[in-house]
């Protein structure tokens, strides 16, 4: 019996890899009549290091507005290009690793996380390991790490 996923989490950080994960998630969701949660996490701890430990409320507000707009634009694009609308957007503050792997899936009952192989934060990958690596090892639901485009996958099957 094939696994049917009904509630897919796709973390979005603006990277090409996150866009690939969303592209594949939409394909999976259409086949399974599933729901997609798009999640952007604002790691204020990371930003506070860049501002000597001080992060202004206006900066946080602007960051959350920008994240919300990015996700809204992404949903609009998915609706137009893929004719898929069972999709919700979420912006959270905290550690991307734990929010993606444990906190969010527990709250939203996600049964699959589709995540890009790498994200935008190259410094964190080198110093403490990637978010994807952590999620793959510690996530509550199944994890699918996306590395290729849909058309590349079909080419590999031939």
Secondary structure, DSSP 8 states (H G I E B T S, - for coil): ------EEEEE--S-HHHHHHHHHHHHHHHHHT-EEEEEEEE-HHHHHHHTTT---HHHHHHHHHHHHHHHHHHHHHHHHHH----EEEEEEES-HHHIIIIIHHHHHT-SEEEEESS-S-HHHHHHH--HHHHHHHH-SSEEEEE-S-HHHHHHHH-
